[in-house]
């Protein structure tokens, strides 16, 4: 019973109640008719009142009348039970069918609410601008839809405010960092600068550069969490070739054999997605004897994907979801000051993938390392 839909449950309730009421009515009618026939059966003594084939009553008239009365009572009760039961079954079936139609009509607004919620769930915060706007009388279902619209409006406002805050704060922080970099470069540039001053300048420039990368990552994360509306044709194979060609040789051998993977989206964001995947694979690789494998192409289900796998430390499966959170990495809870990177690489990958209607899958490799796959919708055929 718990596996049935609400529509099926309502239909069963309607049909069951109607059948129960019909059985009760048929039983009451049967009792009343039985009492009527048993107490007031009158058989006239005329020829017209006799049964067929009987021209005159037998000598024992009282016995004859009682027999006819019993036959009529039995035949009437059987007719009532049989024909009444058939009629009740037909009407109950019709009432159940009408109950199914009426339940579907009454539950139609709930289907609209469910469809809207499913669209928003499949496109996380990118669909928060959508509203149900359910028409009709102000009943319980409309009240539910209006409450859902109000919740969506507040969530949409909150997410927009969060993105604006990140973007504005990042822009405000970039100005003093740029000024600091300029002043440091000027301070360590003169030939008469002491070695201690040059070393201090280089250290401060490295710290300043790390902060700039952090701010750039925050800006990109805020931008990539918005839905991509201006889309163009992009072949992920071209991006993979471009990104892997820029890798410095030495630490890892990159095996790149990209196949055509057509999709649509923002080419700059998709390039950053592939760059972050490859950079993450190289950075967290084994210091000696490691490898990074990059591949892309069309998947059997019709989507396109980019896969980056590498050797490296053993990654527990339960730690993988946390790697896609901002400022998280394997091991330390937060990014340490001396660790390269801002801890936003995989967060940006996930945000860019969601903004393009895709998703990210990550699996630990046996023996160490990670296999990360980004799945995106394929480009529609050109008409």
N, C-alpha and C positions, 0 to 999 in steps of 0.2 A: 504493500500500500504506500509506503514511503517513497517508492521509486516512481509513482505515478505523478503526472503533471497536475497542476491546479485545475486545469480545464477538465481532465479526466476525472478528478475527484469530485468536482462540482456536478459533472454529468452523472456519475454514479449516485451521488446524493439525491439529485433531482429524480432520476429514474427509480431509485429505491423507495423514496418517499411516496411517489405516485403509485408504485406497485403495492406498497403497504396500504395506502388509502383505498385503492381499488379492491384489494382482498378484504379489507374491513367492510367496505360497502357491500360487496358481494355476499359476505357472511351475514350481515344484518338483513339484507333482502331475502336471503334463503330462510332465515329464522322466521321472519314475519310472514312470508308466503306459506311456510309449513304450518304455522299456527292458524292462518286463515283457512287453508284447505282442510285441516283436521277438524276445525270447529264448526264450519259453515258449509260443508259440502251438501248440496241438495240435488237429488236426481228425481226428475219428474217421472210419473208412471206412464206417460204417453209414448206412442210409438216413436215420435220424433226425438225423444230424450233417451232412447235405448241405444246400446252400442250397435255398430253395423252387424247385420246378419241375425239380429235378435228381433222377432216380430212381436213378442209379448213376454212380459216378465214371468219367471217361473213361479210356482206356487209359493215358495218361500221368498216373498218379496223383500223382507228385511235383510236377509243374507245377501241377496242379489245386489241391493243398493250399497251395502257395505263393501262388497267386492269391487264394484265399479268405482266407488270413492277411493279405495286404496290404489287401484290401478291408475286413476287420474293423478292422484297425489305423487305416486312414485315417478310417473312419466314427466310430470311438471318439474319435480325436483331435479331429475336427471337432465332435462332440457336446460334448466337454469344453470346447473353446474357446468355442463359442457359448453353451451353457447356463450354463457357469461364468461367462462374461463378463456375461450378463444378471443372474444371481444376484448377482454382485459389484456391479454397478451399483445394483441395488435396495437391497442391504444398505448400500452406501456412502451412498446418499441418506438412508436411515433413520438411519444413524450420524451423518451431518452434522446432520440435524434434531434428534436427541437431543443432539448436542454444542452446538447453539444454545441449547436449553432449559437444559442443565446450566450452560453459561457464564453465561446470564442469571441463574440461581439463585445461582451463586457470586459474581457481581458485584453482587447486590442490595444488600448492605451498603455498597458504594462509592457507589451511587446515593443512599442515605440521607445519607452524608457530604457528597456533592456538593450535595444539596438544602439541607442545613443551612448549608453554606458560602455558597451563593448567597443564601439569605435574609439572612444576616449582611452579605454584601457589598452587598446592595441597601438595607440600613438601617444604615449604617456602624457606629458604636460603640453605637447604640441596641439592637442585637441581641446584644451580647456576653454577656448573661445566659443565652442559650440554650445548651443542651448536646445532644450527640448521644445519649449514654447507650446505646450500641449493645449489645444483648444477644447471647448466644451464646457459643460456646467461645472461649478465649483464643488466637486465632490471629493471623496477621499483620494482617488487616483490623481486628480489634478493638483490637490494639495501636496501629494508626494512629488509630482513632477516639478512644481514650483519650488519646493524645498531643495530638490536636486539642482535646479537652475541657480538658486541662490548660493549653494555650496560651490558650484562650478565658478560662479562669478568671483567669490572670495578667493578661491584657490588661484584663479587666473591672475587676479590682482596681486596676490602674494608672490607668485612666481615672477611676474613682470617686475615687481618692486625689487626682488632679490637680484634679478639679472641687471637691472639698471644700477643697483648699488655696486655690484661687482665691477661693472663697466666704468662707472664714474670714479670709484675708488682706485681702480687700476690706472685710469688716465691721470688722476691727480698724483699718484705715486710715481709715474714715469718721469714727470717733469723734474723733480729734485734728483732722481737717479741719473738722468741725462746730464744735469748740471754737475753732479759729483764726478761723473766720469770725465767730463771735460776738464774740470779743475785738477783732477789727479793726473791726467795725461800732460797738462801744462806743467805741473809741479815736478814731474819726473823727467821731463824732456830736456832741460838744460844740461849742458856738458859738465857744469860744475856741481851737479847734484851728487851728494855722497852715496856710497854703496848702500848704507843703511836706509837712506831716504828712498832710493830706487826699489829696494826690497820691500819696504813698507808700502810704497806706491803700487807695486805689482800685486801685493796681497790685498790691498784695498780695492784695486781694479777687479780682481777675481771675485771678491765678495760682492762688489757692485754688479758685475756681470751676472752672477747667480741670481741676484734680486731682480735684475731686468728680465731674465728668463722666467722667473716666477711670475712677474707681472704680465709678461706676454702670454704665458700659459693661462693665467686667469682670464685675460681678455678673450683668448681663443675659446676657452671653456664656456664663457658667457655667450659668445657668438654661436658656437656650435650647438647649444641647447635649444636654439630657436629652429623652427621648421624652415627647411630650405624651399623657398618659393621660386627663385630664379634658377631653373635647372637647364643644363645643357648636356649634350652627349659626351661621355667620358669612357675611355677604355682603360680599365685598371692595369692592363698589361703594359701600356705606355708609362704609367706612373711607377709601376714596379721597376721597370728598366731604368727610368730616370733616377729613382731613389737609390737603387743598388749600385749604380754607376758612380755615385758620389761618395761611397763608403771608402775610407782609407784602408789599404791592404795591411795585413799583419795579424791582428788579433784573431780574426775568424774568417774562415772561407765561406763566402756566400754563394750558394748554389741557386741560381735564378734561371728558371726555364718557364717564363710566364706564357700562358695561353690567352687567347682573346677573351676578355670579360667585359662586355659592353653594359654600361649602366648610365643613369642620368643623375646629375647633382652638381654641386659646387666643386670645380676642379681643385681649387686651392685647399679647401677643407679635406677633400679626399687625398690629396698629396700629403697633407699633414698627418692624416690617419695612417697611411702606409709608412711614412717616415717614422712616426712614433712606434709603430709595431717593430720595424726593423731595428731602430735605435735601442728599443727595450731588449730585443733579442741579443744584440751585440753587447750591450752594457752588462747584462746579467749572465753572460756566457762564462765558460771555464777560462781561466787565464791562459792555459796551454792545451792545445789539442782539441779545442772546441770547434763547433761548426754552427752555422745558421743557414736554414733552408727557407727560401721564399718562393711561393708558388701562387698562381691565380688561374682562374678559368671559370667556365660555366659548370654548374653543379647538375646532378641528375634531375633535381626537382625544378629546374628552369631558372633558378637564381644564380647569381655570380658570387664569387668569394675570393678572399685573399687569405692565405695561410702562412704563418711564420712560426717555425719550430726551431728550437735551439737546445744545446746541451747546457748544463748549469746545475745549480743546487737543487736538491729535492724539494718540491713544492707540495705541501699537504693539500689535499683536495678541499678541505674546509677553509683554507686560507685564500682560495682563488677569488671568491666574491669580494673580499676586502681589498684585493689588488686594484680593483676598478673604482675604489673610492678616492676622492682627492686627498693628497698628502699621505697616502698609505703606501707601504712597501712591505716586502717579506721581511720579517724579523722585527725591526724597531717599530714602535707604534706610530711615531712621527718621523719626518725626515730629519736626519742629523745635519748639523751645520757643515761638516766636512764631506758629506756624501754628494757626489755629482747628481745633477737633476733636481727638479722641483717636486717630484712625486705626483705629477699631473698627467704623465704620458698615457697610461691606460684609461684614465678618466676621460681624457679628450677623445681617445679612440671610441669609447662607449658612447659619448655624447654625439660625436659626428655620425656614427652608425645609426643611432636612433633618429637623428635629424633627417637622415636619408631613407627612413623607413626600414632599416635593417636591424641586425642584432649581432652580438659578439658571443662566441663560444670559446671556452678555454678549458683545456685538459692537461693534467700533469703527464710528462713523459716518464716512461719506466726507466729508471736509472738516473733521473734528474733532468731538469729543464721543463719547458712549457710549450704547448702547442696552442696557438691562438688563431682563431678563424673568424673573419668578419664576413657576414653574409648580407648581400644587398640585393634589391630587386633588379632584374635585368631590364635593359632599355627596351621600350616598346618598339615593335617593328615599324619601319618607315613606310607610310602609306603612299 
